[in-house]
């Protein structure tokens, strides 16, 4: 019988035999989905992410970030919470 894809995975094809992991820069926190969601601003998403990871305190990111190395230092005159 059909099994839903677990969080962090998806399948968009009828008759799929396996689920694919979400690519870096995307995530999926709900089971049984047909696509992954773009990683939100202020976070990064490694492959297969279920919950986006916050950029370190003092840094920020735009959406779709693939790893922590892409988090930018907060500019002078501003602050960035964790």
C-alpha positions in Angstrom: 0.0 0.0 0.0 1.2 3.6 -0.6 3.5 5.2 2.0 3.8 9.0 2.3 7.2 10.6 1.8 8.7 11.5 5.2 9.5 15.2 6.1 12.6 16.4 4.3 11.6 14.3 1.2 9.1 14.5 -1.7 7.9 12.9 -4.9 6.1 14.6 -7.7 5.6 11.5 -9.9 2.7 9.1 -10.0 4.0 5.5 -9.5 7.2 6.6 -7.8 9.1 3.8 -6.1 11.2 6.1 -3.8 11.0 9.6 -2.4 13.7 12.2 -3.2 15.5 14.3 -0.6 14.8 18.1 -0.7 17.7 19.9 -2.4 20.0 22.3 -0.6 18.2 25.7 -0.3 14.8 24.0 0.2 13.0 22.1 3.0 9.8 20.2 3.8 8.4 19.8 7.3 5.2 17.9 6.3 5.0 14.3 5.2 3.4 13.2 1.9 4.3 16.3 -0.1 4.9 16.7 -3.9 7.5 19.5 -3.7 9.8 21.2 -1.2 9.6 24.8 0.0 12.2 27.5 -0.5 14.3 28.0 2.6 13.1 31.2 4.4 15.1 34.4 4.9 17.4 34.3 8.0 17.9 30.6 7.7 19.8 28.0 5.6 18.8 24.5 4.4 21.1 21.6 3.8 19.9 18.7 1.5 17.0 16.8 3.2 16.2 19.6 5.6 13.0 19.2 7.7 13.4 22.5 9.8 15.5 25.4 8.4 18.5 26.3 10.5 19.0 29.8 11.8 22.0 31.8 10.6 24.3 32.5 13.5 23.7 35.5 15.7 25.1 38.7 14.0 24.4 37.3 10.5 21.5 37.2 8.0 20.5 35.6 4.7 18.1 36.0 1.9 15.7 33.1 1.1 16.9 29.9 -0.5 20.3 29.8 1.2 22.1 26.4 0.9 24.5 26.5 3.8 25.7 28.6 6.8 28.7 29.9 4.8 26.3 32.1 2.9 25.0 33.9 6.0 26.3 37.5 5.7 27.6 39.6 8.6 25.1 42.2 9.7 26.0 45.6 8.3 27.4 48.5 10.4 24.7 50.4 12.2 22.4 47.4 12.3 21.9 44.2 14.4 20.8 40.7 13.5 19.2 38.5 16.1 19.7 34.7 16.1 
